[in-house]
Amino acid sequence: MAQVLVLGGGFGGVAAANEFREQLEIDDEVVLIDRHDSFTMGFAKLWDLAGMRPIADGTRSLRDLERRGIRFVQADITSIDAEARRVGTDAGTFEGDAMVIALGSRPSPKHRQLLSARGAHDLYDQAALPAIREDLADIMAGRVVVSILGGPFKCPPAPYEAALIVDALLRDRGVREDVEVVVTTPQPMTLPVAGVDASRYVASHLDDHGIELFSGHRVTDVDADRLTIAFADGAEELGYDLLLGVPADALPEVLVDAGLAAESGWLEPDPATLRLDHDRVVAVGDCTRIPTATAQLPHAGVFAAAQARIAARNLAVDLLGGNEEHFDGHGYCFLELPGEQVAFVEGNFYADPPDVSLTPADHEQFRRKQAYERDHLATWFG
């Protein structure tokens, strides 16, 4: 009987655990370890912010994985020995015949500090949603800034979706004419990973809603007393009344301490097989850096899940035999616009240049996004 370990209960970990359960023998044990006890897709936070649906409606308990024959252990991972495939936790030590590392990323400590300033929030922090909603309900005049503080960051379209939500909420309250909405990004365009056409598409929708875009603006400081944002390269400071910041991702400390980080500061698995330089150990999702022709594979749940399925199948091949599979770089994302309209970005992100196309927004693709969440939650959690 084999035992496989899955570290992390996000997109990559849940997808890998379910794939193992499909591929392995019934007596083989699949163990998923995560410090949290629930799973939510990231875009559910924006639906909650927009008042479309409570976030609880899209949340599932990781304990429900037991229905699928997956053992869930809620514990803090304190150490990882990849060579021995051994994991230390505050609930004991676990060893496996194969191991998937899908621990995601954490917000940059520097950026978390910047977002502790008065009037600032981490846009991606689920716990901050009530305070963000309250501040948006109270603001009568001034400026709301949605600021990408650095990269890589999760879900590249989300900051622009959030700015459009802010615009809609202010219009509903009748104060939009008195409140500016601004987006800042250190990148040269809105979605460089998806190409020029997709970036222009996003920028045009921001412009249509009177949202000013400051591209090429790298934040260096947030002054909590003066309520200002400072930028590199001599760009003029920007005042704010409400700052919704998107922190850059950073590698979890336990992976750094385990000596698994490459010179880039990230885990760098083989782009096709997701294998690390340790026997029967793979890494997927936001804890990895996989270079592409334009930058790196986006930190997004769709990619993490696709990688995880291939990685788990390859580890099952190691244990049971069969043919290895390769991740081909294909992925997609949903770009949500006001009025239940969704555009669809899809293609081969490994191609040089990336072969990515955009389908303009319509309601049918909004329903497709809803179905993506509904179908995956039902498949993964029963």
Protein Blocks (a to p, Z undefined) as FASTA:
>chain_A
ZZdddedjbfklmmmmmmmmmmmcfklccddddfbfbdcdfklmmmmmnomacfklmgcc
fklmmmnopacdddddfbdcfknopacdfebccddfbdcddebpaddfklmmmmmpghia
cfklmklmmmmmmmmmmpmgdcdddddfbdcdehkllmmmmmmmmmmmmmmnopmmmpcc
ddddfbfbfblmnojklmmmmmmmmmmnopacdehiacfbdcfklopaddeehiacdddf
bdcddddddddfklmmnopacfkopacddfklopacbehiacehjlbccddfklpacddf
klmmmmmmmmmmmmmmmmnopaddddehiacdddddehiiacdddddfkbccdddddddd
dfklmmmmmmmmmmmmmmmnZZ
